[in-house]
Amino acid sequence: MRTQTVEVDKRFGEEYAGRFVFKEITWMKRSRIITKHTRYHPMTGQIVNSDLPAIQAETIWASLKEQPANKPLTLERLLDEENGVPIELGELFSTVVNRLCGLTVEEAKNS
């Protein structure tokens, strides 16, 4: 499975500076995360509600394999609306994880 390393400097705060390593997760793990945060209509099976930020946070957390020794990233912090991860850092991690755990345009063409 693919991995990607992200070196974060101090612009997001001293506590986040360091190396983060993310690894591609399995299809089953991603499916379980999506199911956990999605409500389906009992009769039709259609999606009634989906908590996309929670899905993204759990996907980042599941993909995270290494982080700085002070462990600045936690699932709780990713989900925290008041004292959570800075926006730009969260977007950076989202981009990395989405690239690792999803099909690229080229892969989709070839499947």
C-alpha positions, 0 to 999 in steps of 0.5 A: 500500500502506498504511503506519503510523508508530509513535512510540516514547518512551524507556520501552523504552530510549533506543536505541529512541526515535524514529519507525518506519514500517511498510508493508504487504507483498505476499502473495507476500512474506508467503507466502515468509516463512511457507514458509521457516519451516514444515516440511511432511510429504513424503507428506501435505503437512500442516504438521509444524512452524512457527516462528511467532516467526520468521515474525512477526520476519521479517514485522516486518523486511520491513514496516519501512521507516524507523527512527531513525538509530541503526538499533536494529532488525535481523532478528538482534535481533528473533530474539535470545532473549537480547539481543533486543527488549523484549517490549512493544515486540515486541508493539507492532510485531507488532500494527502489522504484523499490522494492516497485513498481514492482513485486518480483520474488516470486510475479511473480511466484504466479500470 
